[in-house]
Amino acid sequence: MIGGKGWIAVPGIRENADRTLEEQLLGLEFAIAEAAGKTVLDLGCAEGVIGREFARAGATRVLGVESLPGHLEVARLACAAETQMEFAQAYLQDWIPAHPDPEVFDLVLALGIIHKVYDPGEALRFACRSCRDLLLFRAPAHAWEGWVQAKHRAPGAPARLRVHVPTAMEEEGFALERKIAGARGEAVEYWRRR
């Protein structure tokens, strides 16, 4: 058993966490159903168990990007049987500029992550550039009328940056396909490339 607190509880590996896998999967069932034969990028993958569900549904490759070493330790144990899964340790804040011409995946998961970087608009646009077909987006429950604000202000910046998700997604060539209510006031949005 790995100590410390996690984001998603993984029975037998790390029980102490903020969320359960069941509540984190709410609203993802349609995307998981179309995962067979697809490639998946999971930005801010935490313990990797959401991506694992896509791998189990037949995704040919799942890349999880996560900044916290403890989360990745759990992910590597929890996902060891899924040989099509790989993980990269990096802060999204650093990953984006290091990948100006990002690899493109069929499905991109941006689930509760863009508000954790200084510029949520940059993170959302990076997710779009990395996506060939379907982008799953989950905003924090405190997002209002499509606006997502950064959790922290960039050093030297006068204010926290924000992005209007529908506007940015439409500008990047995506159309909202469906929105599904999830746990804790959050919703999963399915954005399909036009």
Contacts in CASP RR format, 6 or more apart in sequence:
PFRMAT RR
TARGET T0000
AUTHOR 0000-0000-0000
METHOD contacts of the structure
MODEL  1
MIGGKGWIAVPGIRENADRTLEEQLLGLEFAIAEAAGKTVLDLGCAEGVI
GREFARAGATRVLGVESLPGHLEVARLACAAETQMEFAQAYLQDWIPAHP
DPEVFDLVLALGIIHKVYDPGEALRFACRSCRDLLLFRAPAHAWEGWVQA
KHRAPGAPARLRVHVPTAMEEEGFALERKIAGARGEAVEYWRRR
1 12 0 8 1.000
1 13 0 8 1.000
1 14 0 8 1.000
1 15 0 8 1.000
2 13 0 8 1.000
2 14 0 8 1.000
2 70 0 8 1.000
2 73 0 8 1.000
2 74 0 8 1.000
2 77 0 8 1.000
3 14 0 8 1.000
3 16 0 8 1.000
4 14 0 8 1.000
4 16 0 8 1.000
4 70 0 8 1.000
5 16 0 8 1.000
5 17 0 8 1.000
5 18 0 8 1.000
6 14 0 8 1.000
6 16 0 8 1.000
6 17 0 8 1.000
6 18 0 8 1.000
6 46 0 8 1.000
6 47 0 8 1.000
6 70 0 8 1.000
6 71 0 8 1.000
6 74 0 8 1.000
7 17 0 8 1.000
7 18 0 8 1.000
7 19 0 8 1.000
7 46 0 8 1.000
7 47 0 8 1.000
7 71 0 8 1.000
8 17 0 8 1.000
8 18 0 8 1.000
8 19 0 8 1.000
8 20 0 8 1.000
8 21 0 8 1.000
8 24 0 8 1.000
8 46 0 8 1.000
8 47 0 8 1.000
8 48 0 8 1.000
8 49 0 8 1.000
8 50 0 8 1.000
9 15 0 8 1.000
9 16 0 8 1.000
9 17 0 8 1.000
9 19 0 8 1.000
9 20 0 8 1.000
9 21 0 8 1.000
10 17 0 8 1.000
10 21 0 8 1.000
10 47 0 8 1.000
10 49 0 8 1.000
10 74 0 8 1.000
10 77 0 8 1.000
10 78 0 8 1.000
13 47 0 8 1.000
13 74 0 8 1.000
13 77 0 8 1.000
13 78 0 8 1.000
14 47 0 8 1.000
14 74 0 8 1.000
17 47 0 8 1.000
19 183 0 8 1.000
21 49 0 8 1.000
21 50 0 8 1.000
23 182 0 8 1.000
23 183 0 8 1.000
23 184 0 8 1.000
24 49 0 8 1.000
24 50 0 8 1.000
24 111 0 8 1.000
24 183 0 8 1.000
25 32 0 8 1.000
25 50 0 8 1.000
25 53 0 8 1.000
26 180 0 8 1.000
26 181 0 8 1.000
26 182 0 8 1.000
26 183 0 8 1.000
26 188 0 8 1.000
27 180 0 8 1.000
27 181 0 8 1.000
27 182 0 8 1.000
27 188 0 8 1.000
28 50 0 8 1.000
28 53 0 8 1.000
28 136 0 8 1.000
28 188 0 8 1.000
30 178 0 8 1.000
30 180 0 8 1.000
30 190 0 8 1.000
31 54 0 8 1.000
31 107 0 8 1.000
31 134 0 8 1.000
31 136 0 8 1.000
31 190 0 8 1.000
32 53 0 8 1.000
32 54 0 8 1.000
32 57 0 8 1.000
33 57 0 8 1.000
34 134 0 8 1.000
35 54 0 8 1.000
35 55 0 8 1.000
35 57 0 8 1.000
35 58 0 8 1.000
35 59 0 8 1.000
35 107 0 8 1.000
36 57 0 8 1.000
36 58 0 8 1.000
36 59 0 8 1.000
37 58 0 8 1.000
37 59 0 8 1.000
37 60 0 8 1.000
37 106 0 8 1.000
38 54 0 8 1.000
38 58 0 8 1.000
38 59 0 8 1.000
38 60 0 8 1.000
38 105 0 8 1.000
38 106 0 8 1.000
38 107 0 8 1.000
38 133 0 8 1.000
39 59 0 8 1.000
39 60 0 8 1.000
39 61 0 8 1.000
39 62 0 8 1.000
39 63 0 8 1.000
39 105 0 8 1.000
39 106 0 8 1.000
39 107 0 8 1.000
40 51 0 8 1.000
40 54 0 8 1.000
40 55 0 8 1.000
40 59 0 8 1.000
40 61 0 8 1.000
40 62 0 8 1.000
40 63 0 8 1.000
40 105 0 8 1.000
40 106 0 8 1.000
40 107 0 8 1.000
40 108 0 8 1.000
40 109 0 8 1.000
41 62 0 8 1.000
41 63 0 8 1.000
41 64 0 8 1.000
41 65 0 8 1.000
41 103 0 8 1.000
41 105 0 8 1.000
41 107 0 8 1.000
41 108 0 8 1.000
41 109 0 8 1.000
41 130 0 8 1.000
41 131 0 8 1.000
42 48 0 8 1.000
42 50 0 8 1.000
42 51 0 8 1.000
42 54 0 8 1.000
42 62 0 8 1.000
42 63 0 8 1.000
42 64 0 8 1.000
42 65 0 8 1.000
42 109 0 8 1.000
42 111 0 8 1.000
43 64 0 8 1.000
43 65 0 8 1.000
43 92 0 8 1.000
43 108 0 8 1.000
43 109 0 8 1.000
43 110 0 8 1.000
43 111 0 8 1.000
43 113 0 8 1.000
43 123 0 8 1.000
43 127 0 8 1.000
44 64 0 8 1.000
44 65 0 8 1.000
44 66 0 8 1.000
44 67 0 8 1.000
44 92 0 8 1.000
44 111 0 8 1.000
44 113 0 8 1.000
45 51 0 8 1.000
45 64 0 8 1.000
45 65 0 8 1.000
45 66 0 8 1.000
45 71 0 8 1.000
45 75 0 8 1.000
45 87 0 8 1.000
45 109 0 8 1.000
46 66 0 8 1.000
46 68 0 8 1.000
46 71 0 8 1.000
46 75 0 8 1.000
47 71 0 8 1.000
47 74 0 8 1.000
47 75 0 8 1.000
47 78 0 8 1.000
48 64 0 8 1.000
48 66 0 8 1.000
48 71 0 8 1.000
48 74 0 8 1.000
48 75 0 8 1.000
48 78 0 8 1.000
48 79 0 8 1.000
48 85 0 8 1.000
48 87 0 8 1.000
49 75 0 8 1.000
49 78 0 8 1.000
49 79 0 8 1.000
50 109 0 8 1.000
50 111 0 8 1.000
51 59 0 8 1.000
51 62 0 8 1.000
51 64 0 8 1.000
51 79 0 8 1.000
51 85 0 8 1.000
51 109 0 8 1.000
52 62 0 8 1.000
52 78 0 8 1.000
52 79 0 8 1.000
52 82 0 8 1.000
52 85 0 8 1.000
54 62 0 8 1.000
54 107 0 8 1.000
55 62 0 8 1.000
55 79 0 8 1.000
55 82 0 8 1.000
55 84 0 8 1.000
55 85 0 8 1.000
56 82 0 8 1.000
58 84 0 8 1.000
59 84 0 8 1.000
59 107 0 8 1.000
60 84 0 8 1.000
61 84 0 8 1.000
61 86 0 8 1.000
61 105 0 8 1.000
62 82 0 8 1.000
62 84 0 8 1.000
62 85 0 8 1.000
62 86 0 8 1.000
63 85 0 8 1.000
63 86 0 8 1.000
63 87 0 8 1.000
63 88 0 8 1.000
63 103 0 8 1.000
63 105 0 8 1.000
64 75 0 8 1.000
64 85 0 8 1.000
64 86 0 8 1.000
64 87 0 8 1.000
64 88 0 8 1.000
65 87 0 8 1.000
65 88 0 8 1.000
65 90 0 8 1.000
65 92 0 8 1.000
65 95 0 8 1.000
66 72 0 8 1.000
66 75 0 8 1.000
66 87 0 8 1.000
66 88 0 8 1.000
66 89 0 8 1.000
66 90 0 8 1.000
67 89 0 8 1.000
67 90 0 8 1.000
67 91 0 8 1.000
67 92 0 8 1.000
69 89 0 8 1.000
72 87 0 8 1.000
72 89 0 8 1.000
75 87 0 8 1.000
76 87 0 8 1.000
79 85 0 8 1.000
88 95 0 8 1.000
90 98 0 8 1.000
91 117 0 8 1.000
92 113 0 8 1.000
92 116 0 8 1.000
92 117 0 8 1.000
92 123 0 8 1.000
93 117 0 8 1.000
93 118 0 8 1.000
96 117 0 8 1.000
96 122 0 8 1.000
96 123 0 8 1.000
96 126 0 8 1.000
99 126 0 8 1.000
102 126 0 8 1.000
102 129 0 8 1.000
102 130 0 8 1.000
103 130 0 8 1.000
104 129 0 8 1.000
104 130 0 8 1.000
104 131 0 8 1.000
104 132 0 8 1.000
105 130 0 8 1.000
105 131 0 8 1.000
105 132 0 8 1.000
106 131 0 8 1.000
106 132 0 8 1.000
106 133 0 8 1.000
106 134 0 8 1.000
107 131 0 8 1.000
107 133 0 8 1.000
107 134 0 8 1.000
107 135 0 8 1.000
107 136 0 8 1.000
108 127 0 8 1.000
108 128 0 8 1.000
108 130 0 8 1.000
108 131 0 8 1.000
108 134 0 8 1.000
108 135 0 8 1.000
108 136 0 8 1.000
109 136 0 8 1.000
110 123 0 8 1.000
110 124 0 8 1.000
110 127 0 8 1.000
110 135 0 8 1.000
110 136 0 8 1.000
110 137 0 8 1.000
110 138 0 8 1.000
111 136 0 8 1.000
111 137 0 8 1.000
111 138 0 8 1.000
111 188 0 8 1.000
112 138 0 8 1.000
112 139 0 8 1.000
112 140 0 8 1.000
112 186 0 8 1.000
113 123 0 8 1.000
114 120 0 8 1.000
114 121 0 8 1.000
114 123 0 8 1.000
114 124 0 8 1.000
114 127 0 8 1.000
114 137 0 8 1.000
114 139 0 8 1.000
114 148 0 8 1.000
114 163 0 8 1.000
115 139 0 8 1.000
115 140 0 8 1.000
115 143 0 8 1.000
115 148 0 8 1.000
115 149 0 8 1.000
115 150 0 8 1.000
115 151 0 8 1.000
116 150 0 8 1.000
116 151 0 8 1.000
117 123 0 8 1.000
117 150 0 8 1.000
118 150 0 8 1.000
118 152 0 8 1.000
118 153 0 8 1.000
118 154 0 8 1.000
118 157 0 8 1.000
118 161 0 8 1.000
119 150 0 8 1.000
119 154 0 8 1.000
119 161 0 8 1.000
120 148 0 8 1.000
120 149 0 8 1.000
120 150 0 8 1.000
120 161 0 8 1.000
120 162 0 8 1.000
120 163 0 8 1.000
121 161 0 8 1.000
121 163 0 8 1.000
121 168 0 8 1.000
124 137 0 8 1.000
124 148 0 8 1.000
124 163 0 8 1.000
124 165 0 8 1.000
124 168 0 8 1.000
124 169 0 8 1.000
124 172 0 8 1.000
125 168 0 8 1.000
125 172 0 8 1.000
127 135 0 8 1.000
127 137 0 8 1.000
128 135 0 8 1.000
128 168 0 8 1.000
128 169 0 8 1.000
128 172 0 8 1.000
128 173 0 8 1.000
128 174 0 8 1.000
129 172 0 8 1.000
131 174 0 8 1.000
131 193 0 8 1.000
132 193 0 8 1.000
133 192 0 8 1.000
133 193 0 8 1.000
134 177 0 8 1.000
134 190 0 8 1.000
134 191 0 8 1.000
134 192 0 8 1.000
134 193 0 8 1.000
135 169 0 8 1.000
135 174 0 8 1.000
135 190 0 8 1.000
135 191 0 8 1.000
135 192 0 8 1.000
135 193 0 8 1.000
136 188 0 8 1.000
136 189 0 8 1.000
136 190 0 8 1.000
136 191 0 8 1.000
137 165 0 8 1.000
137 169 0 8 1.000
137 188 0 8 1.000
137 189 0 8 1.000
137 191 0 8 1.000
138 186 0 8 1.000
138 187 0 8 1.000
138 188 0 8 1.000
138 189 0 8 1.000
139 146 0 8 1.000
139 148 0 8 1.000
139 165 0 8 1.000
139 186 0 8 1.000
139 187 0 8 1.000
139 189 0 8 1.000
140 148 0 8 1.000
140 186 0 8 1.000
141 184 0 8 1.000
141 185 0 8 1.000
141 186 0 8 1.000
143 149 0 8 1.000
143 165 0 8 1.000
146 164 0 8 1.000
146 165 0 8 1.000
146 166 0 8 1.000
147 162 0 8 1.000
147 163 0 8 1.000
147 164 0 8 1.000
147 165 0 8 1.000
148 162 0 8 1.000
148 163 0 8 1.000
148 165 0 8 1.000
149 160 0 8 1.000
149 161 0 8 1.000
149 162 0 8 1.000
150 160 0 8 1.000
150 161 0 8 1.000
150 162 0 8 1.000
151 160 0 8 1.000
152 160 0 8 1.000
153 159 0 8 1.000
153 160 0 8 1.000
154 161 0 8 1.000
165 189 0 8 1.000
166 176 0 8 1.000
169 175 0 8 1.000
169 176 0 8 1.000
169 191 0 8 1.000
173 193 0 8 1.000
173 194 0 8 1.000
174 191 0 8 1.000
174 192 0 8 1.000
174 193 0 8 1.000
174 194 0 8 1.000
175 191 0 8 1.000
175 192 0 8 1.000
175 194 0 8 1.000
176 189 0 8 1.000
176 190 0 8 1.000
176 191 0 8 1.000
177 190 0 8 1.000
177 191 0 8 1.000
177 192 0 8 1.000
178 189 0 8 1.000
178 190 0 8 1.000
179 187 0 8 1.000
179 188 0 8 1.000
179 189 0 8 1.000
179 190 0 8 1.000
180 187 0 8 1.000
180 188 0 8 1.000
180 190 0 8 1.000
181 187 0 8 1.000
182 188 0 8 1.000
END
